[in-house]
Amino acid sequence: MKQSLLKIINPLLFLSMLFQFASGIGMAQLHLGWMREVHEINGMAGLALIAVHVSLNFKWFVSLWQRKR
């Protein structure tokens, strides 16, 4: 179950980060006012995806932390 969720979350997270980069450029360079709202909404969605990604991989993060000690 966890692996199937990660197969969905990881590409969505990648696309979200890619879109965040593009919308940031759209805001700064092209001076598109509506892009600010898109950038902000996508930022919140990206943070939610990061939280899900970390929660699904939490045991792996802990194992890395314990190996370094």
Summary of the structure (lengths in Angstrom):
residues: 69
radius of gyration: 15.6
end to end distance: 30.6
largest distance: 48.3
contacts: 161
relative contact order: 0.14
helix: 88%
strand: 0%
